[in-house]
């Protein structure tokens, strides 16, 4: 019996030793350039299956979902990953977990450094605090990608929320004629809301033989309410894949907040991406931001689009 116990102990020690050796070998196998990425970002990560995975967990957040305390590993561990493409170029992808107030500062930092943002959405209902998930993509040399993504990662956990400011009382009514002139398209009044809807007549989209037009949801719109001095805008932009980054840059340049990036349709060609945005400020400035986004559609030819009813 003692011999059996000794044998079991010996086998266990051998297995533990092999496991330790395997872990060391795996660590040694991480390419030097990827070790440099972890050092540059001051983050932990691992290398497996040819992929460097850099951890960006939200350990700073005490998350609950419908009142149920949920640890970071439950779905709040952000990350970026790098792997080799052709000619030694790295492909970077990632998913960042962000508070509402962090979304647009991080978005701007990514765009300013040549990182594409490919999706923005929620993964949970009833989560407290409310968090959003931002998917990113870029290509380049590993060291350069680390340099480009670092400013955005450094903002996570360090953006102070902006205090809510009540709407100003009084003020001039919205000058809808002026808003239409700035946008280049007429809109419709519905109570206190003025809405401009612009179709994508430059895109010939069909599904099962049916034409998918503005009335079927292939449109870009902006809704305004408030006063000429203190207004809010909300809207949706329908984009080709190649238009996403230029539109994002145009909106952020004009101080408009992006709140979602996603699909509304599947199985259609060309692929259409939709983003939703929001902003507050003088109505003229909001309309200028909307126009800037429109100018990035259809290769910047707003004439390719037409105003349409809701």
C-alpha positions in Angstrom: 0.0 0.0 0.0 2.9 2.4 0.9 4.5 1.6 -2.4 1.3 2.5 -4.2 1.1 5.8 -2.4 4.8 6.5 -3.2 4.1 5.8 -6.8 1.1 8.1 -6.9 3.1 10.9 -5.3 5.9 10.4 -7.7 3.5 10.6 -10.7 1.9 13.7 -9.3 5.2 15.4 -8.8 6.3 14.5 -12.4 3.0 15.9 -13.8 3.4 19.1 -11.8 7.0 19.4 -13.0 5.9 18.8 -16.6 3.2 21.4 -16.2 5.6 23.9 -14.8 8.0 23.2 -17.6 5.2 23.6 -20.2 4.3 27.0 -18.7 7.9 28.2 -18.8 8.3 26.9 -22.4 5.1 28.7 -23.4 6.3 32.0 -21.8 9.7 31.6 -23.5 8.0 31.1 -26.8 6.3 34.5 -26.8 8.1 36.5 -29.5 10.2 39.4 -28.2 8.1 41.9 -30.1 5.0 40.8 -28.2 6.8 40.9 -24.9 7.7 44.5 -25.8 4.0 45.2 -26.5 3.0 44.0 -23.0 5.8 46.2 -21.5 4.8 49.2 -23.6 1.2 48.9 -22.6 2.0 48.0 -19.0 -0.5 45.2 -19.3 -0.6 41.5 -18.6 -1.3 38.9 -21.3 -0.5 35.6 -22.8 0.6 34.0 -26.1 -1.2 31.0 -27.5 -2.0 29.7 -30.9 0.0 32.4 -32.5 -2.0 35.1 -30.8 -1.0 37.7 -28.2 -4.0 38.4 -26.0 -3.6 41.6 -23.9 -5.9 41.8 -20.9 -7.9 45.0 -20.3 -10.2 43.9 -17.4 -12.6 46.2 -15.6 -11.5 45.2 -12.1 -12.2 48.8 -11.1 -15.9 48.3 -11.5 -18.3 46.6 -9.0 -20.8 45.2 -11.5 -24.3 43.9 -10.9 -26.8 42.6 -13.4 -30.4 42.8 -12.2 -29.0 43.2 -8.7 -26.8 40.1 -9.0 -23.1 40.8 -8.2 -21.1 39.6 -11.2 -17.2 39.2 -11.2 -15.1 40.7 -14.0 -14.6 37.2 -15.6 -18.4 37.0 -16.1 -18.2 39.2 -19.2 -16.4 42.4 -18.2 -12.9 41.6 -19.2 -11.8 43.7 -22.2 -9.0 42.7 -24.4 -6.9 43.4 -27.5 -5.2 40.7 -29.6 -2.5 40.6 -32.2 -1.5 38.0 -34.7 0.7 37.8 -37.7 -0.7 38.6 -41.2 1.2 38.6 -44.4 4.6 40.2 -44.9 5.1 40.4 -41.1 2.2 42.8 -40.6 0.1 42.3 -37.5 -3.7 42.3 -37.4 -5.1 43.8 -34.2 -8.6 43.2 -32.9 -10.2 43.9 -29.6 -13.2 44.5 -27.4 -13.1 47.2 -24.8 -15.5 47.5 -21.9 -16.4 51.1 -21.3 -18.6 53.3 -19.1 -20.9 55.7 -20.9 -18.7 58.7 -20.2 -15.6 56.8 -21.5 -17.1 55.8 -24.9 -16.6 58.9 -26.9 -13.2 60.0 -25.4 -11.9 56.5 -26.1 -13.5 56.6 -29.6 -11.7 59.8 -30.4 -8.4 58.6 -29.1 -8.7 55.5 -31.3 -9.7 57.4 -34.4 -7.0 60.0 -33.9 -4.4 57.2 -33.9 -5.6 55.3 -36.9 -7.5 52.6 -35.1 -10.9 51.6 -36.7 -13.9 51.1 -34.5 -16.2 48.5 -36.0 -19.0 48.0 -33.4 -20.4 49.7 -30.3 -23.2 48.0 -28.3 -24.3 46.6 -25.0 -24.0 43.0 -23.9 -26.3 43.2 -20.9 -29.6 44.6 -19.7 -30.0 45.8 -16.2 -26.2 46.2 -15.6 -25.0 48.7 -13.0 -23.1 50.7 -13.8 -24.1 50.8 -17.5 -21.3 49.6 -19.7 -20.8 49.4 -23.4 -18.6 47.2 -25.6 -16.4 48.7 -28.3 -14.8 46.5 -31.0 -11.6 47.7 -32.6 -9.4 46.8 -35.6 -6.1 47.9 -37.1 -3.1 46.6 -39.0 0.6 47.4 -38.8 3.8 46.5 -36.9 3.3 45.2 -33.4 5.2 48.1 -31.7 3.4 50.7 -33.8 0.0 49.2 -33.0 0.8 49.3 -29.3 1.9 52.9 -29.5 -1.4 53.8 -31.4 -3.8 52.0 -29.0 -2.1 53.1 -25.8 -3.7 56.6 -25.5 -7.2 55.0 -25.7 -6.4 52.3 -23.1 -4.9 54.8 -20.8 -8.2 56.7 -20.7 -10.1 53.7 -19.4 -11.0 54.2 -15.8 -9.9 57.9 -15.8 -12.7 59.8 -17.5 -14.9 61.9 -15.2 -18.6 61.9 -16.0 -20.0 65.2 -17.2 -22.7 66.7 -14.9 -26.2 66.9 -16.4 -27.3 70.4 -17.2 -31.1 71.1 -17.4 -32.5 72.6 -20.6 -32.5 76.4 -20.6 -35.8 78.1 -20.3 -36.9 80.5 -23.0 -34.8 81.0 -26.1 -35.7 81.3 -29.8 -37.7 78.5 -31.5 -35.8 76.2 -33.8 -35.1 78.0 -37.2 -36.1 74.9 -39.3 -35.5 76.7 -42.6 -31.9 77.5 -41.5 -31.4 73.9 -40.3 -32.6 72.6 -43.6 -30.3 74.9 -45.5 -27.3 73.8 -43.5 -28.1 70.1 -43.9 -29.0 70.5 -47.6 -32.3 68.7 -47.1 -35.8 69.6 -46.0 -37.4 68.0 -43.0 -40.8 67.5 -41.4 -42.2 69.0 -38.2 -43.9 66.7 -35.7 -44.8 68.6 -32.6 -41.7 69.9 -31.0 -39.4 67.7 -33.2 -38.0 68.7 -36.6 -36.7 65.6 -38.4 -34.7 65.4 -41.6 -34.6 62.0 -43.3 -32.2 61.3 -46.2 -32.4 58.2 -48.4 -29.5 56.4 -50.0 -30.6 56.5 -53.6 -27.0 56.0 -54.6 -27.2 52.4 -53.3 -29.3 49.8 -55.3 -30.1 47.4 -52.5 -32.4 44.4 -53.1 -33.6 41.5 -50.9 -35.5 38.6 -52.5 -36.1 40.8 -55.5 -37.6 43.7 -53.4 -36.0 47.1 -53.5 -34.8 48.2 -50.1 -35.2 51.9 -50.1 -35.5 54.7 -47.5 -39.0 53.7 -46.5 -37.6 50.2 -45.8 -35.0 51.6 -43.4 -32.1 52.4 -45.8 -31.8 56.1 -44.7 -29.9 58.6 -42.6 -31.8 61.0 -40.3 -31.5 63.7 -37.7 -34.1 64.8 -35.2 -33.9 68.2 -33.5 -35.7 69.6 -30.5 -35.2 72.4 -28.1 -34.4 76.0 -28.9 -32.0 77.6 -31.5 -29.6 78.3 -28.7 -29.9 75.1 -26.7 -31.0 72.1 -28.8 -30.4 68.3 -28.9 -30.0 66.1 -31.9 -30.3 62.3 -32.3 -30.0 60.3 -35.4 -29.0 57.3 -37.4 -26.5 57.0 -40.3 -26.6 54.3 -43.0 -23.1 53.6 -44.3 -21.0 51.4 -46.5 -18.2 49.7 -44.7 -15.7 52.1 -46.2 -17.7 55.1 -44.9 -17.8 54.1 -41.2 -14.5 55.6 -40.1 -14.8 58.9 -42.1 -18.3 59.4 -40.7 -17.2 58.6 -37.1 -14.4 61.2 -37.5 -16.8 63.8 -38.9 -19.2 63.4 -36.0 -16.5 63.5 -33.3 -14.9 66.5 -34.9 -18.2 68.3 -34.5 -18.6 67.2 -30.9 -21.4 64.7 -31.5 -21.5 61.5 -29.4 -21.7 58.1 -31.0 -23.9 55.7 -29.0 -24.1 52.6 -31.2 -22.6 51.0 -34.3 -24.2 47.8 -35.6 -26.2 46.1 -38.4 -29.9 46.5 -39.1 -29.9 44.0 -41.9 -28.3 40.6 -42.6 -27.7 38.9 -45.9 -27.7 42.0 -48.0 -25.0 43.2 -50.4 -23.4 45.6 -50.2 -23.1 45.4 -46.4 -24.7 48.4 -44.6 -23.6 49.5 -41.2 -25.7 51.8 -39.1 -24.6 54.1 -36.3 -26.6 56.2 -33.8 -25.5 59.5 -32.4 -26.5 62.2 -30.0 -25.5 65.7 -29.3 -26.4 69.0 -27.5 -25.6 72.6 -28.3 -26.6 75.4 -30.6 -28.9 74.1 -33.3 -26.8 75.4 -36.1 -23.7 73.6 -34.8 -25.6 70.4 -34.5 -26.8 70.7 -38.1 -23.3 71.3 -39.3 -22.2 68.1 -37.6 -25.0 66.2 -39.3 -24.1 67.8 -42.7 -20.4 66.8 -42.2 -21.5 63.1 -41.7 -23.8 63.4 -44.9 -20.8 64.7 -46.9 -18.9 61.5 -46.2 -21.7 59.3 -47.7 -21.7 58.4 -51.4 -18.1 59.5 -51.8 -18.9 62.9 -50.4 -21.6 63.6 -53.0 -24.7 64.6 -51.0 -26.5 65.1 -54.3 -26.6 61.3 -54.7 -29.1 61.2 -51.8 -32.6 62.6 -51.5 -34.9 63.8 -48.7 -37.7 61.5 -47.9 -40.6 61.2 -45.5 -40.3 59.4 -42.2 
